Amino acid sequence: MARSTTPANAARTVSPAKAQKGKHAADDAPPSAPGGGAFYARTLLDRHGVPPTERSRLVERVLGLNYSAAHRRVRGQVAWSIEDLEALARHFGETLYEVFFAAARMQADSATLVAGDLRLKCQLWPGPQQTGRPPQGGLVATRDGAQWTVLVARDDLPGPFYEVRQLLMEPKGAYGARIAVLDEDAGVNELLCGHLRRLGFRADAFETIGALRQALAKLPYDGYVLDWLVHGETVASLVDDLRAADPRSAVAIFAGRDERGEAVAEIADVVARHEVRYFSKPLDPDLIAAVLSRLIAASTRA
């Protein structure tokens, strides 16, 4: 089971960075260190492609602040409260968990957990190199160049060893799950399907709603990643049918800024009625895979 990556120091107010010098620093000036509110806000804005020149205006509008107060938050000179971050996350159709998770993944290293014959891909947050031999039975990390391996400590293991501060493995129930990816853009399909397959999913690409419906007539999928607008048609009715057939299936929809347009209210209605996840372009394949893993694992336990 995956451990929570929500930072332990995410209290009701997220500490600000020291004020930056100069009166006219850009919105993309270095934010506070990981754990600070400006850091999480910046990772969220980065993932959704908000240009640095537009960030203060966006925060001004979303949080209902004056421009000066919004600008200081973007630069990390004023504390972000949890409520501030939650409001910004909601604006992009995300939860705080997704914001924290995505930010944490940016700081992790890919690793392989080795236990007997078992080999599992995971995300590692390594600590400092250990000075003595670790106690037997505990987890330790070793590295060969950029490759990290996590092992159960024993006397015959060669060092050096590094502390395992945190380890994240995707829920086992998601391994091998069948995922349908729908987008009229073959490049997007290739990106998402390729990434999902590398993580152990069985992903199939579809470029039309009709093609996906034909496949569903034979066998449903465990999860769906759907572009909101495909060849001029929205996936609203498709999502209705997916939920009617299986209320527990993992469904995520995404849209670009030009696709959302005047359809924001309709998208919000579908998300609310069917409890589907929503992502904005540019897409983060790691985040989509993590959300699918959790939804599928939850559905298998239901």
N, C-alpha and C positions, 0 to 999 in steps of 0.2 A: 504494500500500500504506500502511496506517495506521501512523503512528509510535507507539511505545510511550508511554503516558502514565504509566508507573510512575515516581514521583519518583526523581531521581538520589540524593537524600539519604536514601532509605529503607534505612538500614544495619541491622545485626542488632538494634540497639536504637534505638527511635524516641524522639527527645528530648522530655522533658516540658516543659510550660510552667512559668513561675514559680508558686510556690504562691500560691493565692488567700488573701486575708485573711479572717479570721472563722472561727468554729468550726462554724457550722451552715449553710454555703452549700448551695444546692440542687444536685442532680445536673446541672441544665441550666445551671450557671454557664459563662461563656465558656471554651471549651477552648483548647488551644495553637493557635498559628497553623498554616496549611497546612504539612504536612511533619511535624507532631508526631503522635504516636500517638493522643492524645485527640481530635484533629481527625478522623482517619479512623474511630475508634470511634464518634464522635458522628454522623458522616454515615451510617454503617451503621445505627446505632440509630434515627436519624431516619427513614430510608427504610423501616424495618420497623415503624414506628409504636410503638416502645417508649416509654411515658410516662416523663418525667424522674424521677418518684418511684419507678420500678421498676428503673432502670438499674443502680444499685449492687448490688442483690440479684441481678440477672441476671448481671452480671460475676462476682460472688462465686461463683455456682453454676457457671458455665461454666468459669472458670479455677481453681476449687478454692481460692479465697483466703478469708481472713477478711473480714468486712464492711469493716473500716477500710481494709485494703489495696485492696479493690475500689473503695471510695468515692474514695480518693486517685487511683486510675487514671482513674476517670470524670471527675474534676475536673482532670486534667492535672498533678497534683502529683507523680506517680511515673511513671517511664518505662514505656512499653509496648514489650515486645520484639516482634520479628516473629512469634515463636511465639504470643504473646498474641493479636495481631491475627488470626493464622491460625485459632486456636481459636474466636475470636468469629465470624469469617466462616463457618467450617464449621457453627457452630450454626444459621446462617441459610441453609445450603445454597449458600454463595458461595465463590469463590476469592479469594485476595489480589488477583489482577489485577482482578477485578470491583470489589473495594472501592476500589482505587486509581483505577481508571478512572472509576467513578461520582463519586468525590470530585473528580477533575480536571475532569470535565464541568461540575460546579457552578461552577467558576472560569473557564470559557471563555466567549467571546462567539461568537455565530453570525456567520458571514461568508460571502462568496461569492468563490471563487477565479476570476479572470478571466485567461485565457491565449488570445489570439486569439479564435476563435469559441466557445471552451469556457467554460462556466459551471458550476461545481460548488459545491454547498453544503458547508461545512466548519465546523470548530470552531477558533477562533483564540485563542491566548494572546499578546496584544500586549505589547510592551515599551514603553519610554519613547519620547517623540517625538524624532526624530533632528534634530540641529542642522545637519548639512550634507546635501548631496545624496548619496543612496546610490549605490554602484557599480552600473553597468549590469549587468543579468543576474540580480541578486539579487532576492529577494522583499521587498516592502514592503507595509505596510498603510496604508490611508487610511480616514477615517471621515466620514460625513455624518449628523450627529446620532447615533442609536444604531446605524446601519447600517455595518458594516465591509466593506471590499473588499480583497482581497489581489491584488497585481499584480506583474508582472515589471518591475523598475525600468528606466526609460529617460529620456533627457534631456528629453523634452517633457511628462512627467507633472507636473501641478501638485501642490504639497505642501499641507499638511505631511504628512510621512511618519512612520510608527511602525515600530519594530523588530518583526519576526515572530519571537517566541521559540519558538513551537511551533505546528504546524498539523496538524490531524487530519482525514483524509478516510476515509470508509468504503470498504472494499474494493470495487472496481468490479464484481466478480463477483456481488455481491448486488443490484445495481440491476435492478429489474424482476422480481425473484424473487417467486414466488407463495407467499403465506403464508395458512394457515388458522387462524382464531382461534375457539376454542370456549369459550363461557361461556353459561350460561342467563340471565345478566343482560345485557339489551340495552344498558344504559349502559356496561358494561365493554367489550363488543364495539365499540361506537361509539368509545370512547376509544382503544382499541388500534388498531383498523383505521384510524381517521382519522389517527393519528400515523404509522403505518407507511406509509400512502399519501403523506403529505406528504414522507416521506423516500425515495420512489421505489419502494417495494414495491407489489405488487398483492395486496391483502388482502381476503379474503372472511370473513364472519362466519357462525357456526353456533351455534344455541341448543340443539341436541340431538346426541348421539353418533350416532344413526341418520342424521340429515341429513348429517353429515360423512362417514359411511361410504358413503352413496349417491353423494356427490360423488367420493369416492376410487375408486369402481368405474369412473368415466369417465376421470379423470386425477388422478394424485398431485400433491401440492404439494411445493415446495422446502423449506418449513419449517412448523412447527406450534407454536402457543401454546395450551395446553390447561389449562382449569380441572380440578383433580383430581376434583372431585365435581360431576356435572351431573345434576340431577333425581334425586338419590339413588344414582346409579351412578358408580363410579370409572372413570377412563380407563386403568386398568392393562392390560386386555386390548387396548384400542385401541393403546396404545403397543407392546405385544408384536407386534401385526400390522404396525404402521408399521415397526418395526425389521426384521421378517422380510421385508417388501417392499423396503425400502431401508435398509441399515445406515448409510448416510452422511447421511441426511436430518437437517435441523436440528430438534430437538424440545425444547421447553421446557414444563414444567408449573408451575402455581402453585396456591397454596391459602391461604385465610385461617386465622386461628387457630381458628375454630370448625369449619372443615372438616378441619383436621389431626387434632384430637382424638386418638383412639386409633389413628389410621392412620399415625402417624409411621414405624413400622417398615416398613409396606407401601410407603410413599412412598420411604423410603430404599432399599428393595430394588429398586424400579423404576429409581431414579436410578443406582444402582450397576451393575445388570445391563445397562442400555441406554445408559449414559453420556449421559443427558439432563440438561438444565439445570433447576434448581429456583429459583423465586422465591416470596417471601412477599408477601401483600397488606399494606399498599397497594402497588400496582404502580408501577414506575418505567418508563414507556414508552421513555425514552431508553436506559436500560440494556438493556431487552429487545431493542430494535432493534440496539444495538451487538453484543450477543451473537449474535443471528441473523445479522448481517452477517458476523461472523468464522466462524461455523460453516458458512454457505453458501459463503463464499469458500474455506474449507479443503476442503469437499467437491468443489468444482469443480477443485481442484488435485490431488485424490487419483487 
